[in-house]
Amino acid sequence: MALSEQYVDGGDIHPIDLVEHIAEHHEWEFDRIADDQIAMMVEGQWRNYSITLAWSAYDETLRLICTFEMEPPADRHPELYEALNKANDQCWSGAFTWWEEQQLMVFRYGLILAGEQIASAGQIDTMIGSAVSSCERYYPAFQLVTWGGRTASESMDIAIAEAYGRA
């Protein structure tokens, strides 16, 4: 069954209910933190990503935060910030930020559903997939900057390169 088939005639569907359905469909671990918030763990090639989606009725936005831990040396922070700027220049939906206190790399995105619009399961699934894809794409670059001693420009060459096939 397609992700959206169950909801075709659903009327007023809460976005977090759709997210829960998607998590069940993909067999991701998740926890419904509140009526308006869900957290899940999604396995990637490089690492596992913690994803939280929260619905804000006030501004009619479904907010996604995808995080992964990093512990870059303090002397590499300036180069990491430059790499973040370069990555964000290439990301059309969503943006990276570094939460130093929590030692987390964060990818954020907001789906605005103004005017009482309803998100489709396909939109939300794509939103989650894009977040994981962006994290997978830039994770090696962030690692090269923080631990490999590379410049932000050098590390972005790795992120831009597309890998084809399997070794």
C-alpha positions in Angstrom: 0.0 0.0 0.0 1.3 3.4 -0.9 2.1 5.7 2.0 -0.8 8.0 1.2 -3.5 5.5 0.3 -4.7 5.1 3.8 -5.3 8.9 4.1 -7.0 9.8 0.8 -10.3 10.5 2.5 -8.9 11.3 5.9 -10.2 14.9 6.2 -8.4 16.7 8.9 -5.1 14.8 9.4 -2.6 15.8 12.0 0.9 15.9 10.5 2.5 14.0 13.4 0.0 11.1 12.8 1.3 10.9 9.2 4.9 10.9 10.5 4.1 8.1 12.9 2.6 6.1 10.0 5.7 6.7 7.9 8.0 5.6 10.8 5.9 2.4 11.1 6.0 1.8 7.4 9.8 2.1 7.3 10.2 0.2 10.6 12.1 3.0 12.3 12.3 3.2 16.0 10.2 6.1 17.2 8.7 7.7 20.3 5.6 9.9 20.2 6.8 12.5 22.7 3.6 14.5 22.7 0.5 15.0 20.4 2.6 17.5 18.4 6.0 15.9 18.5 7.7 12.6 17.5 11.3 11.5 17.7 12.8 8.7 15.7 16.1 7.0 14.8 17.0 6.5 11.1 20.0 4.4 10.1 22.2 5.9 7.5 25.3 4.7 5.7 27.7 6.8 7.9 25.8 6.7 11.1 22.4 6.8 12.8 20.5 10.0 12.7 18.1 11.3 15.4 15.1 13.0 13.8 12.5 15.0 15.6 9.4 16.4 13.9 7.2 18.9 15.7 4.0 20.6 14.6 3.4 24.2 15.5 -0.2 25.1 15.1 0.7 28.8 15.9 2.6 29.3 12.7 1.3 26.2 10.8 4.8 24.7 10.4 6.0 21.1 10.6 9.6 21.5 11.9 12.2 18.8 11.3 15.5 18.6 13.2 18.0 15.9 12.2 21.0 15.6 14.4 24.2 13.6 14.8 27.0 13.8 17.4 30.3 15.3 16.6 33.1 16.3 18.9 35.4 18.6 16.8 38.5 20.0 18.5 37.9 23.7 19.4 40.8 24.8 17.2 38.9 23.4 14.1 35.6 25.3 14.8 36.4 28.2 12.5 37.0 25.8 9.6 33.9 23.8 10.5 31.8 27.0 10.4 33.2 27.8 7.0 32.3 24.2 5.8 28.8 24.7 7.2 28.4 28.0 5.2 29.6 26.2 2.0 27.2 23.2 2.6 24.3 25.6 3.3 25.1 27.4 0.0 24.4 24.1 -1.8 21.3 23.0 0.2 18.1 24.4 -1.2 15.8 22.9 1.4 17.0 23.0 4.9 20.2 24.1 6.5 23.0 22.9 8.8 24.0 24.5 12.1 26.4 23.5 14.9 25.1 23.3 18.5 28.3 23.6 20.4 26.9 23.0 23.9 25.3 19.7 22.9 28.1 18.7 20.5 25.5 18.1 17.8 25.5 18.8 14.1 21.9 19.8 13.2 20.0 19.8 9.9 16.8 21.9 10.1 13.9 22.3 7.8 10.4 23.7 8.2 7.4 22.7 6.0 4.9 25.6 6.1 1.3 24.6 5.8 -0.3 28.0 6.0 -4.0 28.4 5.4 -4.8 25.0 7.0 -3.1 23.1 4.3 -2.5 19.4 4.9 0.8 17.7 4.2 0.8 14.5 2.3 2.6 11.4 3.5 4.7 11.6 0.4 5.8 15.2 1.2 6.7 14.2 4.8 8.6 11.1 3.6 10.5 13.2 1.1 11.3 15.7 3.8 12.8 13.1 6.1 14.6 11.4 3.2 16.1 14.7 2.1 17.3 15.5 5.6 19.0 12.1 5.9 20.4 12.4 2.3 21.9 15.8 3.1 23.5 14.6 6.3 24.9 11.6 4.5 26.3 13.8 1.7 28.1 16.3 4.0 29.1 14.0 6.9 32.4 13.0 5.3 33.2 16.6 4.5 32.5 17.7 8.1 34.8 14.8 9.3 37.6 15.8 7.0 37.4 19.4 8.2 37.4 18.5 11.9 39.6 15.4 12.0 41.4 15.3 8.7 42.9 18.8 8.8 41.4 19.7 5.4 40.2 23.1 4.5 36.5 23.7 4.0 37.0 24.0 0.2 38.9 20.7 0.0 36.3 18.9 2.1 33.4 20.2 -0.1 35.0 18.6 -3.1 34.3 15.3 -1.3 30.7 16.2 -0.7 30.1 17.3 -4.3 31.5 14.2 -5.8 28.8 11.6 -6.6 29.8 8.0 -6.0 28.6 5.4 -8.6 28.5 1.7 -8.1 29.8 -0.3 -5.2 33.2 -1.5 -4.2 
